[in-house]
């Protein structure tokens, strides 16, 4: 089984903490391109993830998880579904 990273937990945590993506970007000191990569469920350096965890007072498992990759889906369809 192939796996991919999902940051859905991060988006839910931001909602719980009443924080926007831009607010997170500023607090964590990360670039807008990094936030875009996270929004597309792309790989991000662990140093950046650690900064985000420090700002949110959480652990890696609170902001991301490994989920099965549906090999029947086209990559662009997966990206669209994950942004919803």
C-alpha positions as CSV (number, residue, x, y, z in Angstrom):
1,X,0.0,0.0,0.0
2,X,1.4,3.4,-1.0
3,X,1.0,6.3,1.4
4,X,0.8,10.1,1.1
5,X,0.9,12.9,3.6
6,X,-2.2,14.7,4.6
7,X,-2.4,18.0,6.5
8,X,-6.2,17.9,7.1
9,X,-5.4,17.8,10.8
10,X,-3.6,21.1,10.5
11,X,-6.5,22.9,8.9
12,X,-8.9,21.6,11.6
13,X,-6.5,22.7,14.3
14,X,-6.3,26.2,12.8
15,X,-10.1,26.4,12.8
16,X,-10.1,25.3,16.5
17,X,-7.5,28.0,17.4
18,X,-9.3,30.6,15.3
19,X,-6.2,31.1,13.2
20,X,-5.9,31.7,9.4
21,X,-3.3,30.3,7.1
22,X,-1.7,33.8,6.8
23,X,-1.7,34.1,10.6
24,X,0.1,30.8,10.9
25,X,2.5,31.8,8.2
26,X,3.5,35.0,10.0
27,X,3.7,33.4,13.5
28,X,5.8,30.4,12.3
29,X,7.9,32.6,10.0
30,X,7.4,30.4,6.9
31,X,6.9,31.5,3.3
32,X,3.7,31.6,1.4
33,X,5.1,29.0,-0.9
34,X,5.5,26.7,2.1
35,X,1.8,27.2,3.0
36,X,0.9,26.5,-0.6
37,X,2.9,23.2,-0.5
38,X,1.1,22.2,2.7
39,X,-2.2,23.0,1.0
40,X,-1.3,20.6,-1.8
41,X,-0.3,17.9,0.7
42,X,3.3,18.1,-0.6
43,X,6.4,17.2,1.4
44,X,7.7,19.9,3.7
45,X,11.0,20.0,5.6
46,X,10.7,18.8,9.2
47,X,12.3,22.0,10.4
48,X,9.3,23.9,9.0
49,X,6.9,21.4,10.5
50,X,8.6,21.8,13.9
51,X,8.2,25.6,13.7
52,X,4.5,25.1,13.0
53,X,4.2,22.7,16.0
54,X,6.0,25.2,18.2
55,X,3.5,28.0,17.3
56,X,0.5,25.7,17.8
57,X,1.9,23.9,20.9
58,X,1.4,20.5,19.3
59,X,3.2,17.5,17.9
60,X,3.7,16.3,14.3
61,X,0.8,13.8,14.6
62,X,-1.5,16.7,15.5
63,X,-1.0,18.4,12.2
64,X,-0.4,15.6,9.7
65,X,-0.9,11.9,9.0
66,X,-0.1,9.3,6.5
67,X,-3.1,8.2,4.4
68,X,-3.4,5.6,1.6
69,X,-2.8,6.9,-1.9
70,X,-5.6,6.0,-4.2
71,X,-3.7,5.0,-7.3
72,X,-6.8,5.1,-9.5
73,X,-7.1,8.9,-9.0
74,X,-5.3,11.4,-11.2
75,X,-2.9,13.6,-9.3
76,X,-4.9,16.8,-10.1
77,X,-8.1,15.2,-8.8
78,X,-6.4,14.4,-5.5
79,X,-5.2,17.9,-5.1
80,X,-8.6,19.3,-5.7
81,X,-10.3,16.9,-3.2
82,X,-7.7,17.7,-0.5
83,X,-8.3,21.4,-0.6
84,X,-12.0,21.0,0.1
